[in-house]
């Protein structure tokens, strides 16, 4: 039973000393209040429980096999409002998490950073207006092999072009050592898509971000690329009318994946300033070859080796349903999802050259 026995042991630990406190550790106020991250030596689960007696933001380290290493830890003790849009990444061995705390139509963006073996530090980055925004897609964080960056929603913005309406502002932040600082110019996005308004990815050579607008009553995403060597910037409309799912760095390329009337499609941005490569991600599946897992979808063949996250959009819906998070922890695929407000995890791996669920799905209930 993944996590069940570990969380159960919290009743005798510093986390969960009250008999009722652990009963709601897996209950979330909204589906965007959890995140699975690839970690240097496995994976990390971060989540905000509905019952905050044990903390407003908890983390749990997972080993390479996807099983828990120790007990949940309280990263942030208090939050002012509902926790939404939880995002994160590792900067070397340092964990960085950002989220929105909503109270009515107003909110604030917060960030917490924690080095291995040290206490976490947190800071407020700015106010955000969310009266018409639903949880999910208002924050994006990426590190890849490039500079760690955060893209965050802010206040209502003046529109740049005439005829545009309902514009929202978004700002970039650079995650530097010991501090998080604003970077570059803010964006003004007309009628941001309700879910998946922004996406962010970095490579060693370039910064990539996607902006989704529904000003024509259908999602339209534009991909932006900024590269320093050789220096160029470009903007590419991608997969118009499709619902965006992810923007993910894979080596020197970046993949934009979207749902197009029930079919998965992708646009690949290369490192050579060529036209976008469009492809169908037909029949996504996971294959095992000599005990190594490969994600196959159309022409895509992605081998899973070192820990990596942001895999859910490349997987079949039977493994990673809409709204789930998926990471490869080094030896197993870990998938987190919510159902009826409760968080659950599953583990998958190659066994006898067959990809299978290692354990029956268990809720994080006690």
N, C-alpha and C positions, 0 to 999 in steps of 0.2 A: 504494500500500500504506500504509494508515494506521498510523503509529507505527513500522513496521518499520525504515525507513531511519534514523529519528531515534534509536531505541534502539540500532541497530547502531552509530551514530557514538559511542556512549558508550564503546566499547572504546578510544577515543583521548582520552577526556575524563577529568575528575576523578571522574566517576561510572562505574565499571565498568572499572578499569584491569587487573584480573586477567582472563585469557582465559576462565575458567569462571564468573566472577562474574555476567556479564550473561545467562548461559544460562537462569537461572531467575527473571528479573525478573518474568515474567508468571505464575509458579506461586504459588498461594495455598494457605494451610493450611486455609481454610474460605471458603465463598462470601460471608460477611458482611465480609470483610477488604478490601473496596474500596468506593469511593463516587464517583459523578459529581455534580458540583455546578455549578449555574449561577454564573458569575462576572460581574463588572461589564462585562467586555469579551469575554466568550465563555464558557468552561467550564474546570473543573479536574478532573483525574483524580487521586484519592488512593488509594493501595493499600499493603498490607503484604506484601512478597514472602516466600515461604517461605525463600529464601536471603537472609540479612540482612547479607551482607558489604558491601552498598552502603547499608545503613540499614534500620531497622525500619519506617519509614513514608516513602514516596516520594510526590512530587507532580509533576504535569506540567500546564502551562498549555496550553489549547487556544484558538485564535482563534475569531472569529465563524463561520468556515467549518468549524469542528470539527477542523482540522488542528493539529499540535503547534507551539507557539511555543518553540523552544529544546529543551533536554534535561531529563530527569528530575532532580529535586533531592531530596536527603535532608532531610526535615523533622525527623525524630527518629532518632537513631542507634541507640538500644538500647531493648529492651522486655523485661520480665520475664514470660515466658509467651507463650501464643498471643494474637495480636491478633484481636479479634472486635467485631462490632457497630459498625463504623466509621460515624460520622455527622458531618455538618458543615454549615456555612453561611458566607456572607459577611456581615460587619457593615460595611457600606460597602465599603472596599477591604481590610479585614482578614479573613484566613482564620481560621476557628475549626474545629477538628476534635476530636472526643471518641471514645474507644474503651474497650473492656474488655481487660485483660490477664489471661488465665486460666491458672492452674497448678493442675491437679486440680479440686477443687470450690470453690476459693477464687480470688479475683481482686481487681483494683482498677480503678477508673475513673480515666482520665487525660484531660487536655485539653491541646491545644497551640494557640497563637495566633500569627499572624504578620502583621505589617503589611507593606505593599508596600515592598520594598527593605531590610527589616530582618531580623535573625535571629529565629528562632522562640523562644518561651518555652513551657515546659510545666509542669504541676503535677498532683499527685495529688489527686483529689476525695474518695476514700473507698473502703472495702472493699466487696466484693460477694460474696455466696454464690451459687454457680451449680451446685451438685451435680446439680440436676434440670432446669437450663435449657439449652436448645440455643442455638447462635449465631443471632442475628437477633431484633430486637424488644425488646431489653433497655435500649436507649438511644433517645432521640428529641431532635432539636434543631430549632429553628425560629426564623426571624427575621421573614419576611414584611415588613410595614411597621410591625410593633410592636416591643416590647422583645425582644431576643434571649434565648432561654431554652433550658435543657437539662433533660430529665427522665431520671433515671438510676435503675437498679435498685441496691438496697443489700443489707442483710442480711435474714435471715428475721425476719418481723415478727409481733407478737402480733395475732391476729384481732380485729376490732372487734365483730362480732356472734357470739352463741352459735351453734354448729352449723357455723361456717365453719372450714375446715382449710387447711393448707399455704399460709399467707399470706406474701407477700413485700413488703418495703418498697420504696418508690420516693420519691425526693426531687427537688424542683425547685431549679435553680440559675439565677441571673440573670447573664448575660454583660455585665457592666459594663465601662467603659473601664479597661483595665489590670488587671482582676481578675475572678474568677468567685466569686460568693458564694451560699450557700444562701438560698432564698427560700420563704416560706410554710410550710405544714405538710406533713409527709410523708404519703404514701398507704400504705394497707395493702390489698393486692389478694389475695383468696382464689384459690388455684389459677390463677395467671396462665397464659394461653394460651402454648403452647410457642413459637410464632412470632407476632410481632405482638401482644405483650402491652400495649404502650403506643404512643400516637401523640400528636403535638404540632403545633399550628399557631397562628400569631398574626396578627392584623390590627391596624390602627391603633387600633381601639376595644376589642378583646377578646382574651382568651386562651382557647384551645380545647384540650382534651386528651381522648383516648379511652383507655379501659381495657377490656381483654378478659379475661374469666374463664371457665375451663372447669370450674367447680365442679359443674355438672350434666352433665358429660361431653359438652358441646357448647359451641362458642364463643358467648359472649354479651357484646356490647360496649355500654358506656354512654358517651355523649358528654357532656362537661361544658363549659359556657360560663360565663365570668366576664367581665362587662363593667362598665366604670367610668362611662360616660356614654351614656345614663342607666344608673344602677347596678342590676344584677340578676345573679343566678346561677341556673343551671338544670342539670338532669341529664336526659338523654333516652336511654332504651334504643333501640338502632338495629340493625335487620336481624339479629334473633336467629337463631342457628343458622348464620349465614354467616361465612366465614373472612375476617377483616379484611385489607385490602391497603394502604390509605393514608388519611391525613387531610391534606388539601391546601387551602391558602388560595388563592382565586382572586378577586381584588378584595376586595369587602366580605363575600363569602361564603366558607364553608368546606365542603369536600366530603369526606364519608366514603365510601370505595369498598370494596366487599367482594365476595367470590366466593360466590355462593349456588347450590350444586349445579351448578357449571359455568357459571352465568350471572352476568354482571356487573351489580351493582345499586349505587345511590348514595343517600345521604341528604344533602340540602343544608341547612346551618344558615345562615340569613340574619342580617342585622344588626338586625332589627326585632322580635325575641322572638316570632315566630310559630311555629307548629308546623313540625316537620321536613317538608321536601318530599322525598318518595321518588320515585325513578324508575328505570327499567330503562336500562342503558347498552348497548342492543342493537346488534349489528353494529358494533363500534368500527372506525374506519377513518380514514385521513388523506386529505383532499381538497385539491386545489390550485385556487385561484381567483385569476386574474390574478397568478400566480406567488407567491401567499401561501398558506401551509399552514394548514389548519384540521383540528383533531381533531373528528370527528363520532361520536357514540354516542347513539342514541336522540334525545332532545331537546337534548342537549348540543352546542354549537357553540363550540369554543375556538380562537380565532385565535392562531397562534404568531408573535410579533413580537420583543419584547425577550427577552434570555436568561432562561430560567426552568427550574427543575428539577422533580423529583418527578412526572414525566409517565408513568411506566411503567404505572400502573394504568389509565390512560385509553386506552392503545394496544392494537391487536390483538396477539394472542400471536405471530403470525407476524413481527411487528417487535420486540416486547419480550416474550420468554418469561418465565415465572414466575421470579423471582429476579434479573431484570435491572434495570439502572438506566438511565434515559433523561432527557436534558436537551435543551432547545433552546438552541443556542449563539448565536443571533441570525440565522444564515443556514442552519443545518443541524440536523437531529436526530441526536444522538449517543447510541448505545445500547451499554452495556457488559454483558457477561454472562460466566459461567464455564461451562466444560465440561471434565470430567475434571480439575478443579483448575487449569485454565489460563484466564487472562483474555483476552478479545478485545473489540474495538470495531468498530462499524459506523457509517457515516454515511449519512443520507438527506436529500434536499431535493427541491424542486419544480424540474423541468426540462421546459420546453415544456408547462406545466400538467399534468404527470404526476409523482406522487410516486414516487421510485425510489431504490434504493441507489446511492450514488455510486461506491463501491468495493467490491470483493469483500472479505468478512470476512477479516481476518488476525489470527492470534494475535500476541501480543506477544513471540513467540520470535525468536531471532536466528540 
